[in-house]
């Protein structure tokens, strides 16, 4: 839902929009876990998240008010990266 013309075209195709918002610290933890699972070292993952992913999160987060519905995830920390899902 950025102001970019291409995103405006996408918005025009939607009956409604929903924005899922998560606290930045929770997102940071999850993003670092995803990067380390993908093979990056922990320091490299932290750098990538800080310099790339969190900038994108902030950019997109600024558009939340444009959504028809805003859903906020509760402030619960994710499971530890070593926890396995079944």
Protein Blocks (a to p, Z undefined) as FASTA:
>chain_A
ZZbfklmmmmmmpmbdcdddddfklmmmmmmmmmmmnopafklmmmmmmmmmmmmmmmmm
mmmmmpmbdcdddddddddfklccZZ
